[in-house]
Amino acid sequence: MQIPYVAVTYLTFYMSKLLCKDDTDIWKTVLRSLCGDSKFSSGYRIAKRKSVENDEEQVCKAMLLDWMKTQAVHEDNMEPITTALTSDGYKDIAESCMSFVRFQKESVSDAVLTGLAQGITKDIQTLGQDLGLDSKRISSCIEQNSNNIKRQYTAVMMEWRESDQVIKYGDTSLEYLRSTCI
């Protein structure tokens, strides 16, 4: 399954939430088995330096993203990622990841967001705030699309789609987005 590069980022956020949800240390076990002890140790040190908050979930995200980038190489292909997960005994995680990517590609695609933007009557600032975006991100969307209000709405929804909020709502994120846009 070919996926755009940005989907690897979404998948990273999704997997880190999935792995850190109940036990903040399980992700270490999963990644250690996927990349080996020596690569895990060096990757952990690098990711720990990247995390300003000293938050294990942030370290997990950084390591997962690095690992996925090396697996997907230039093809942005899901197969090496899911194959590695499955062969190391994490078939349920691989299947969950595939479902998440399918959802991202189909349910919250650019076309879906563009269509949704056609019916929004809510103020653009209010919509952005309701979706949890900061004023800087909202202003950027408005400025980049200053001559078309529907593109501004679409840009705000695309910003939201790339945030952690979409992961929080998982497969109900489209319903949440629709209800927020009213």
N, C-alpha and C positions, 0 to 999 in steps of 0.2 A: 504494500500500500504506500503510494507516494504521499508525503505530507510536506507542506510548506515549512520552512525553517522556523517560523514563528510558532507553529504547532509543537515543535520540540520544547520551546519555552513553556507553553501551556501544559504540556505533558509533564515537564519537570515540576511545575507548581502542583499539579494534580498528584503526582507520585509522592512528593514530599509530604503533602497533607495526608495521603493514604498511609504512608509509612510511619509518620510521626503522630498519628491520631491518638492511639492508645498507649504506645510505648515509645518514648523518644530515642531509645537505643536500638530498636529493631532495624532501622535503616542502615545502621553500621554493619549489622550481620548480612543484610541483603547486598549492600555494595561491596563488602569484603569478599563475598562469594563470587560476585560478578567480575571484579577487577583484580583480585588477589591481594594478599597481605601487604606486599611492598608498595604496590601502586596505591592501595588504600591509605597507607600511612603517609606517604608524601602528598597525596591528594587532600587528605584531611588537614595537614599542616597549612597547605596553600589556601584551602577554603576557609579555615579558621582565621587566617589573616585578612581575608576578604570581608568577613562578617564583623561589622563594627559593633553590633549589639551583643556579640558573644551568645547568639541564639542558635541552638542546635538545629532548629528547622531551617534557618538560613544557611548554615553550613551544609546541611543535607541538600538543599536546593542547588547550591554552588557545585557540590560534588556530582550530583545527578546530571546537571546540565553539562558539565565537562565530560562525563562518561558518555552521555547520549550523543554529544557532538562527535566524539571519537568513533562511536558505533555507526552513526548515520553518515559520516564522512561528508562527501559532497553531494550525495544522492538524496539526502533528507529522506531516507527510507526507514520505515518502522521495523522491517523484518529483522535486522540484526539486534535491535533492542528487545523485541519480543522473543526472539530465539534464545538470546542469552538469559533472559528471565525464565523462560520455560525450561531450558536445559539445566538451570541451577535449582529447579524445583519450585519456582514461583509462578506457576501457570495461572493461578487466580489473579495475581498482580498483572501479568501480561494481558489476560483477557479484559480486566478492568481498564487497563490503559488503552487497549484497542477500542473498547466501547467509548471511552472518553474522547479519543481522537475522532471517531466516527461522529459522535455528537457535535464536537466542535466544527467539523467540516460541513455537516448537514444542517444542524439546528441554529447555529449562530454564525452562519456564513455572511459574507459581505452582502450578498443578494437579499438575505432575510432582513438584515439590519437596514438596508436601503428601503426595502418595502415597508418596514415598520416606521421608518422616519416620515413616510408620506402621511400618516394619520396623527402625528403628534401635534397637540395644541399647547402643551405645557411650555412654559418659559424655559429657554435653553439653560440658563444658569441654574434654575430650580431642578431641572432634570439631572444635570451633572452632579449637583449636590446630593440629590436623592439617591443617585447611583454610587455615592461615596467618593467621587473624584474631588481633588483639591482645586482651588480656584485657578491656579497656574495652568493645570492641564485643560480645564474648561476654556480659559482664555486663549490658549494655544489653538484649540480646535476651532474656535470662533474666528480668530485672526487668519488661520490658514484657509478658511472657507468663507471669507467675509462677504462674498457676493452671492451666496446661496444658503438660505436658512436650512433647507433639507439636508444639505451636505454637512452643515454644522451639527445637526442632530445625529447624522450617521457617524461623523467623526467622534462625537462624544460617546456614542454607544460602542464604537470600535475601541476607544480608550478603555471603557469599562470592561469590554471583552478581554482585554489584555491584563486586567488587574487581578489581584487575588480574590476579588469579590465573586467573579464568575466561578471560581473553584469552590468557594463557600456554598454556592447554591447548586453546584453539580448539574445533574440532568434536569433540574427544575429551573435553571437560570433563564431560559427563554420565557417561561411563564412569569418569573419574577420581573424580567425586563419589560414584558408587555404590561404588567400591572403597574409598574413604576412610571411608564410612559403616559398613562391615562391622567 
